[in-house]
Amino acid sequence: MIENERVALIKQKIGEDISTFSTSPFAKWMGGKLIAVEEGMVEIEIIVREDMCNPMMILHGGVAAAFMDEIMGWSSFTLNRSHKFTTINLNVEFLSVVKLGETITCSTRLSRAGQKILFNEAKIVNKEGKLAAKCTASFCRVD
């Protein structure tokens, strides 16, 4: 399979902080290191900062959901299509806490890519591989 131009472009950034090359204002705030990218798949490593936490100093659920939503958007970008997609549904399950200072991996994979609707799955795991959150989402084509 021939790699598409977007995947090839993003692969050049593996190991770099996403805030240095992303055009997304949220991704610039989120930061984190790009670990892997393939068509329909993205993986990012993030260290949980204080501004990402709730008052108990654990990763805020809304922030965790936003992380997964952000990189699911990236995975739709890897399809190299001329039109864009936006989230229309996001279902999140929080399974364990992530504490301030922990390193997490947020990964996504497209489970189905139609012409007008994309179906995505994402998860957040800690360094030991413990699942902290997972979600599914639908994305709609924006013309």
KOLZAMI-789283 format. One line per field, with one value per residue: residue number from 1; x, y, z of N, C-alpha, C in turn; residue in three letters. Coordinates in steps of 0.05 Angstrom, whole numbers. Example, Ala and Ser with C-alpha at 12.3 -4.5 7.8 and 13.67 -1.06 7.14 Angstrom:
2
n c(1_2)
n_u c(264_257)
n_v c(-114_-45)
n_w c(156_142)
ca_u c(246_273)
ca_v c(-90_-21)
ca_w c(156_143)
c_u c(264_258)
c_v c(-66_1)
c_w c(156_157)
res c(ALA_SER)
END
This chain:
143
n c(1_2_3_4_5_6_7_8_9_10_11_12_13_14_15_16_17_18_19_20_21_22_23_24_25_26_27_28_29_30_31_32_33_34_35_36_37_38_39_40_41_42_43_44_45_46_47_48_49_50_51_52_53_54_55_56_57_58_59_60_61_62_63_64_65_66_67_68_69_70_71_72_73_74_75_76_77_78_79_80_81_82_83_84_85_86_87_88_89_90_91_92_93_94_95_96_97_98_99_100_101_102_103_104_105_106_107_108_109_110_111_112_113_114_115_116_117_118_119_120_121_122_123_124_125_126_127_128_129_130_131_132_133_134_135_136_137_138_139_140_141_142_143)
n_u c(17_11_35_-3_2_-8_-2_52_75_61_87_139_143_144_161_167_143_76_56_90_82_28_-33_-77_-107_-123_-92_-42_-44_-52_-6_46_77_84_75_62_36_-9_-49_-112_-99_-72_-24_-8_34_27_43_11_-9_-16_-55_-90_-118_-170_-197_-180_-131_-128_-132_-176_-241_-267_-224_-195_-233_-232_-178_-181_-220_-193_-148_-175_-197_-149_-138_-178_-161_-116_-136_-131_-169_-208_-246_-269_-280_-325_-338_-397_-419_-401_-381_-361_-324_-301_-251_-209_-169_-123_-65_-36_24_31_48_13_-15_-50_-90_-118_-163_-192_-252_-289_-295_-335_-363_-390_-396_-354_-328_-299_-252_-223_-172_-144_-86_-44_27_36_0_-52_-120_-150_-189_-239_-268_-319_-336_-372_-362_-380_-382_-360_-380)
n_v c(-24_44_99_156_227_261_229_215_266_279_237_253_284_252_240_292_351_364_415_447_442_434_461_469_505_481_434_458_479_431_400_350_290_266_200_158_148_129_115_132_125_149_165_194_218_244_287_296_358_409_447_415_387_369_395_354_341_304_281_319_301_324_345_299_275_314_309_258_269_308_279_241_273_284_233_229_267_242_212_238_267_313_343_365_339_338_329_295_263_238_190_175_136_134_101_94_134_187_214_278_294_244_203_194_155_171_144_131_103_95_62_55_84_120_156_201_197_183_134_129_106_114_115_123_107_90_91_38_11_10_20_82_114_111_119_126_154_193_224_276_294_357_402)
n_w c(0_-17_16_36_21_65_111_104_110_163_190_189_233_278_345_357_394_391_394_367_313_299_272_302_353_402_404_407_459_487_476_479_454_389_373_337_271_222_164_185_239_299_349_411_462_527_581_642_662_713_697_670_704_753_816_850_832_791_724_688_668_624_597_584_549_509_492_467_428_397_375_346_307_281_260_222_186_165_124_76_47_7_32_98_166_222_292_311_349_412_455_518_564_630_664_700_745_727_749_767_733_712_655_597_543_486_439_374_327_264_255_215_151_117_60_78_133_188_232_294_343_407_459_525_559_615_632_648_618_635_624_622_600_549_484_434_372_323_261_218_150_126_81)
ca_u c(0_27_29_-13_19_-12_11_81_82_59_107_165_142_145_181_166_121_56_51_109_75_-1_-47_-99_-102_-126_-68_-19_-46_-50_22_49_95_73_88_58_15_-14_-75_-133_-89_-53_-18_6_41_23_48_-11_-1_-35_-77_-106_-130_-192_-187_-167_-106_-129_-139_-204_-255_-271_-198_-190_-251_-222_-154_-189_-233_-172_-132_-193_-197_-124_-140_-194_-143_-97_-148_-123_-192_-209_-265_-263_-300_-328_-351_-426_-427_-378_-389_-337_-325_-278_-248_-191_-158_-96_-56_-18_51_32_50_-8_-16_-76_-89_-143_-164_-217_-264_-303_-293_-353_-360_-402_-393_-331_-331_-273_-249_-198_-167_-122_-74_-21_52_34_-20_-78_-139_-161_-214_-242_-291_-326_-346_-380_-354_-395_-368_-367_-375)
ca_v c(0_68_118_181_250_272_211_219_292_278_218_267_297_233_246_321_362_372_444_461_439_432_486_469_519_463_417_474_479_403_391_321_280_248_173_141_156_113_124_125_119_169_160_216_215_270_288_310_382_420_461_394_372_379_403_331_337_282_290_328_284_340_347_272_273_332_296_237_281_321_261_228_292_280_209_234_283_224_199_253_274_342_356_361_325_348_310_297_247_229_174_170_121_138_76_97_161_193_235_299_285_218_203_177_153_174_133_130_87_95_35_55_110_123_181_224_192_167_122_129_96_125_106_134_87_101_78_10_0_10_36_103_124_102_131_122_180_195_249_282_309_385_411)
ca_w c(0_-19_38_25_27_92_130_100_121_193_200_193_259_300_365_363_409_371_395_349_285_294_267_320_378_424_404_416_488_496_475_477_433_368_375_313_253_198_154_203_265_310_377_423_490_541_610_653_676_732_683_658_726_769_842_864_818_772_697_685_649_599_583_573_526_489_480_448_405_381_358_327_285_266_245_198_169_152_101_53_31_1_51_127_182_249_311_315_371_427_478_533_589_647_676_722_747_718_767_759_729_698_626_585_514_475_412_360_302_249_252_189_138_94_45_93_162_198_259_307_371_420_486_540_577_629_624_653_599_647_610_638_587_521_472_406_361_295_249_194_129_124_53)
c_u c(18_17_19_5_16_1_42_91_82_80_134_166_142_168_181_142_101_50_69_101_45_-12_-71_-92_-104_-101_-44_-20_-41_-21_23_67_81_89_86_35_14_-41_-97_-125_-69_-49_0_11_40_30_26_0_-23_-59_-95_-122_-154_-181_-174_-140_-105_-139_-169_-217_-260_-246_-191_-207_-241_-196_-162_-202_-213_-157_-150_-196_-172_-126_-158_-178_-124_-109_-142_-146_-193_-228_-257_-286_-301_-343_-381_-436_-401_-388_-364_-343_-299_-275_-228_-179_-130_-87_-37_10_53_35_28_-4_-45_-74_-117_-140_-191_-228_-280_-301_-311_-348_-369_-399_-369_-337_-303_-274_-223_-196_-144_-113_-51_4_52_13_-48_-97_-152_-187_-215_-267_-295_-338_-354_-372_-370_-379_-379_-360_-370)
c_v c(25_88_145_204_262_255_214_245_291_259_232_281_278_239_275_328_373_402_459_460_439_460_489_484_500_445_432_476_451_394_361_314_261_222_158_153_137_123_113_119_140_161_183_210_243_266_306_334_391_433_441_380_385_386_380_325_311_294_295_311_299_343_321_268_290_321_276_249_294_301_244_247_288_254_212_250_264_210_213_260_304_357_350_347_338_328_316_281_237_215_166_154_126_114_76_125_163_217_255_288_259_222_184_176_154_164_130_112_90_67_32_82_110_150_205_221_175_157_118_117_108_114_121_112_101_85_47_-4_-1_29_56_113_113_116_122_149_176_223_252_299_338_394_440)
c_w c(0_2_25_35_55_113_128_113_152_204_204_220_283_319_373_380_389_372_377_320_279_289_286_346_402_426_413_447_499_497_473_454_414_369_349_297_229_187_173_232_274_340_387_452_504_570_622_670_695_719_668_679_739_797_858_852_803_746_696_663_622_583_570_548_503_476_459_424_386_363_339_303_268_249_220_177_153_128_74_34_27_20_80_141_209_266_313_339_385_452_493_558_604_665_700_722_736_735_754_756_714_668_616_555_505_446_400_335_290_247_226_177_113_80_61_123_167_226_271_335_382_448_498_559_591_620_629_635_611_632_628_627_559_510_443_397_332_285_223_175_128_96_51)
res c(MET_ILE_GLU_ASN_GLU_ARG_VAL_ALA_LEU_ILE_LYS_GLN_LYS_ILE_GLY_GLU_ASP_ILE_SER_THR_PHE_SER_THR_SER_PRO_PHE_ALA_LYS_TRP_MET_GLY_GLY_LYS_LEU_ILE_ALA_VAL_GLU_GLU_GLY_MET_VAL_GLU_ILE_GLU_ILE_ILE_VAL_ARG_GLU_ASP_MET_CYS_ASN_PRO_MET_MET_ILE_LEU_HIS_GLY_GLY_VAL_ALA_ALA_ALA_PHE_MET_ASP_GLU_ILE_MET_GLY_TRP_SER_SER_PHE_THR_LEU_ASN_ARG_SER_HIS_LYS_PHE_THR_THR_ILE_ASN_LEU_ASN_VAL_GLU_PHE_LEU_SER_VAL_VAL_LYS_LEU_GLY_GLU_THR_ILE_THR_CYS_SER_THR_ARG_LEU_SER_ARG_ALA_GLY_GLN_LYS_ILE_LEU_PHE_ASN_GLU_ALA_LYS_ILE_VAL_ASN_LYS_GLU_GLY_LYS_LEU_ALA_ALA_LYS_CYS_THR_ALA_SER_PHE_CYS_ARG_VAL_ASP)
END
